[in-house]
Every structure is written in structure tokens, then in C-alpha cells.
Amino acid sequence: MNSQMDLRPIIEAAFLPMKCACVIAPDGSMTIQIFNPTTGAEELTVASIDTTALVTIRDIVALVLEVKRDVMLRRPASYLHSKGRQV
């Protein structure tokens, strides 16, 4: 299992170049906030993540991919096209 001190920087780095704030509460639950890289506006907050379920690097990668997917689903199509991405 990853220590909670190690988990925060791993999660935050996984979202670069987006800004990500990861907070781990004393009870072990985690909140991830994702901010728009251009405007700085908050795009998504995921709260009450059970950190005890993040045992392996695969668990962490699965969480990161799920949150990234949720961010992409919330972005308007015009934003995605302006960045040269396909919807």
C-alpha cells in the first residue's frame, strides 16, 4: 500500500498540465479537484475517495483515468476542438 504522503504528489503529477489539488482527510478519504489549465476555473471535484482501495499502481492509474474521463465528458465540444482534439 502507498503511504498517504506519497499518494498526493503521485495523483497531482498524473494530471499535469492541468492543475490538480489533492487533499487527504484525517479519516483517510481523499478529495481531488481539477482546474481548467487556461482559465483556472474548477472543472471537477471528486470527494470521499477511499484511499485504502488504492493499493497498487494499477489502482491509482484506474482512478486517474476515471477522473480524466469525467473531466473530458464535462468539457464542451468547442473546447476540445479548439485544442486540436477529436470528440
C-alpha positions as a Markdown table, in Angstrom:
| # | Residue | x | y | z |
|---|---|---|---|---|
| 1 | Met | 0.0 | 0.0 | 0.0 |
| 2 | Asn | 1.2 | 3.5 | -0.8 |
| 3 | Ser | 1.5 | 5.9 | 2.1 |
| 4 | Gln | -0.8 | 8.8 | 2.1 |
| 5 | Met | 2.1 | 11.2 | 2.0 |
| 6 | Asp | 3.3 | 9.5 | -1.3 |
| 7 | Leu | -0.2 | 9.3 | -2.8 |
| 8 | Arg | -0.9 | 13.1 | -3.0 |
| 9 | Pro | 2.1 | 14.1 | -5.2 |
| 10 | Ile | 1.6 | 11.0 | -7.4 |
| 11 | Ile | -2.1 | 11.9 | -8.1 |
| 12 | Glu | -1.3 | 15.6 | -8.6 |
| 13 | Ala | 1.5 | 14.9 | -11.1 |
| 14 | Ala | -0.7 | 12.5 | -13.0 |
| 15 | Phe | -3.0 | 15.4 | -14.1 |
| 16 | Leu | -0.3 | 17.7 | -15.4 |
| 17 | Pro | -0.5 | 20.1 | -17.3 |
| 18 | Met | -3.9 | 20.5 | -15.6 |
| 19 | Lys | -3.8 | 21.9 | -12.1 |
| 20 | Cys | -4.9 | 19.3 | -9.5 |
| 21 | Ala | -5.4 | 19.7 | -5.8 |
| 22 | Cys | -5.5 | 16.5 | -3.8 |
| 23 | Val | -6.4 | 16.6 | -0.1 |
| 24 | Ile | -6.4 | 13.6 | 2.2 |
| 25 | Ala | -8.5 | 14.0 | 5.3 |
| 26 | Pro | -7.6 | 12.6 | 8.7 |
| 27 | Asp | -10.1 | 9.7 | 8.2 |
| 28 | Gly | -8.1 | 8.7 | 5.0 |
| 29 | Ser | -10.7 | 9.9 | 2.5 |
| 30 | Met | -9.4 | 11.9 | -0.4 |
| 31 | Thr | -10.8 | 14.8 | -2.4 |
| 32 | Ile | -9.4 | 15.6 | -5.9 |
| 33 | Gln | -10.1 | 19.0 | -7.5 |
| 34 | Ile | -9.3 | 19.6 | -11.2 |
| 35 | Phe | -8.9 | 23.1 | -12.6 |
| 36 | Asn | -9.1 | 24.3 | -16.2 |
| 37 | Pro | -5.5 | 24.9 | -17.3 |
| 38 | Thr | -6.5 | 28.0 | -19.3 |
| 39 | Thr | -8.9 | 29.8 | -17.0 |
| 40 | Gly | -8.1 | 28.3 | -13.6 |
| 41 | Ala | -11.8 | 27.6 | -13.1 |
| 42 | Glu | -12.7 | 24.5 | -11.2 |
| 43 | Glu | -13.9 | 21.8 | -13.6 |
| 44 | Leu | -14.5 | 18.8 | -11.3 |
| 45 | Thr | -14.4 | 17.8 | -7.7 |
| 46 | Val | -14.4 | 14.2 | -6.6 |
| 47 | Ala | -14.8 | 13.7 | -2.9 |
| 48 | Ser | -14.9 | 10.8 | -0.4 |
| 49 | Ile | -12.4 | 8.6 | -2.3 |
| 50 | Asp | -11.4 | 5.6 | -0.2 |
| 51 | Thr | -7.6 | 5.7 | -0.2 |
| 52 | Thr | -7.5 | 2.2 | 1.3 |
| 53 | Ala | -8.6 | 0.9 | -2.1 |
| 54 | Leu | -5.5 | 2.4 | -3.7 |
| 55 | Val | -3.2 | -0.5 | -3.0 |
| 56 | Thr | -1.3 | -0.9 | -6.3 |
| 57 | Ile | -0.1 | 1.5 | -9.0 |
| 58 | Arg | -2.9 | -0.1 | -11.2 |
| 59 | Asp | -5.5 | 1.1 | -8.7 |
| 60 | Ile | -4.1 | 4.6 | -8.8 |
| 61 | Val | -3.9 | 4.6 | -12.6 |
| 62 | Ala | -7.5 | 3.4 | -12.8 |
| 63 | Leu | -8.6 | 6.2 | -10.5 |
| 64 | Val | -6.7 | 8.8 | -12.5 |
| 65 | Leu | -8.1 | 7.6 | -15.8 |
| 66 | Glu | -11.7 | 7.6 | -14.4 |
| 67 | Val | -11.3 | 11.2 | -13.2 |
| 68 | Lys | -9.7 | 12.3 | -16.5 |
| 69 | Arg | -12.6 | 10.7 | -18.4 |
| 70 | Asp | -15.1 | 12.5 | -16.2 |
| 71 | Val | -13.3 | 15.8 | -16.9 |
| 72 | Met | -13.4 | 15.2 | -20.6 |
| 73 | Leu | -17.1 | 14.4 | -20.5 |
| 74 | Arg | -17.9 | 17.7 | -18.8 |
| 75 | Arg | -15.9 | 19.8 | -21.2 |
| 76 | Pro | -17.9 | 21.4 | -24.1 |
| 77 | Ala | -17.1 | 20.1 | -27.6 |
| 78 | Ser | -15.9 | 23.6 | -28.6 |
| 79 | Tyr | -13.1 | 23.4 | -26.0 |
| 80 | Leu | -12.0 | 20.0 | -27.2 |
| 81 | His | -11.9 | 21.1 | -30.9 |
| 82 | Ser | -10.1 | 24.3 | -30.1 |
| 83 | Lys | -7.3 | 22.3 | -28.6 |
| 84 | Gly | -7.0 | 20.1 | -31.7 |
| 85 | Arg | -8.6 | 17.0 | -30.1 |
| 86 | Gln | -11.3 | 14.8 | -31.5 |
| 87 | Val | -14.5 | 14.3 | -29.6 |
